[in-house]
Amino acid sequence: MTPPRNSSAARDIAHVLHPYTDHKVHQQAGPVVISRGKGIRVWDDQGKEYIEAVAGLWCAALGFDNERLVKAAEAQMRKLPFYHAFTAKSHEPMIDLAEMLIERAPVPMSKVFFGNSGSEANDSAIKMIWYYNNALGRPRKKKIISRLKAYHGITVASGSLTGLPANHKLFDLPLPGFLHVSTPHHYHGAQPGETEEQFATRLAEELDAVIQREGPETVAAFWAEPVMGAGGVIVPPATYFEKIQAVLRKHDVLLVADEVICGFGRTGSYWGCQTMGIEPDILTCAKALSASFLPISAVMINDKVFQGIAEGSHTIGTWGHGFTYSGHPVPAAVAVETLRIYDEIGLLDHVRRVGPYMQKALRARFADHPLVGEVRGVGLIAAIELVEDKAARRNFDPARKVGLRLAKLGEEHGVILRALINDTIAFSPPLIITEAEIDAMLDRTAAALEALAVQLRRESLA
Ligand code: PMP
């Protein structure tokens, strides 16, 4: 159906190049134009209401309206709408936010650098590590290891950290010097009979072997999300990070925790690092940092890394890195207010209550469903993975786009779902979601899943 001329949809088709969109299909199907939001819900330009099961892109932690954040932005815009942070210029919102982040860090951290997106935070952290090793006189210690299926962004360097096929070969990535080890996903990766602990030991041995093969003097850092988000909501097996960190310490390899999704309560602790027992040297965050009302990201570094960078300015030359909008006062002021709100409303305690409720409800409703291979997650992040053969843990042929079809059916049933690789459907609702709203979200998802089951039965009879 072609949208009426001059409608928002038609003008979108005519003019917008969307992120992550099949543009051939889009020329016919057009966009879903979302025009307003309230709480965990958004409405399209036709007035249809949806529950946002993924908080947009895992990010709108306070949902889709908040008067205090509007006021914080407005007040800052009136007072100082822009200033930068180059050459030691500063302003109060950035100073306040840096201080609040250091106070809240999962391990002692020293300094905070600001960017505008998760990709920029990870890119900046890569460059900090390269500069740091140059400053320390170790110019060969530059390689970076992440995991297959990781998602760390899409800029040229952060896209190299990412470990998903769609972000790599079609864009001539990864850059040289970026290596990927196995995904810590027990469901698909474990050998028959292998326990979580045995699987974790094998993955740590693999990492050790890769570092030995490359030469520890050439390996600078290991990158990990505490719970992998966009790669499929993968909760690592028990003892994984304990064993991985022992390997990293042995070889003097820095550990970077990407908290872009997990940070600020998503997993039931303030940081995913605390849920998973991770002690990072560097931590990147974004998304819920400002409840996504405005773009901002941060990189926290420990004193070891900071001292190297500080020395570098004198020994190798200026730390020539920064964005026009690093620490921009308006998003910084909104982030400061966001972190205050999280504390004042007791958001973490709320997640600790409703997170287990959502995990239990997902398992009760879907674990035994013939199309569902695995239900997984922790806190308020979860996924159901659709499979063709439950006993063999075999996914559908990707060409059948089963996950995307469920997401589309979800929209028809009033829930916005996100389909990831392997027909995995993610749940990462606004952190303010209530138990009753979780029920409504899962009712709509269940209805969409039944509609999908009918479609698939028809296809197998055809
Ligand atoms: N890291 C993680 C863990 C992410 O999930 C994302 C985005 N979903 C990014 C980095 C990149 O963030 P951005 O899209 O803001 O560049």
Residues whose N, C-alpha, C, O or C-beta is under 5 A from the ligand:
A	BS01	PMP	S117 G118 S119 E120 Y151 H152 G153 E225 G229 A230 D258 V260 I261
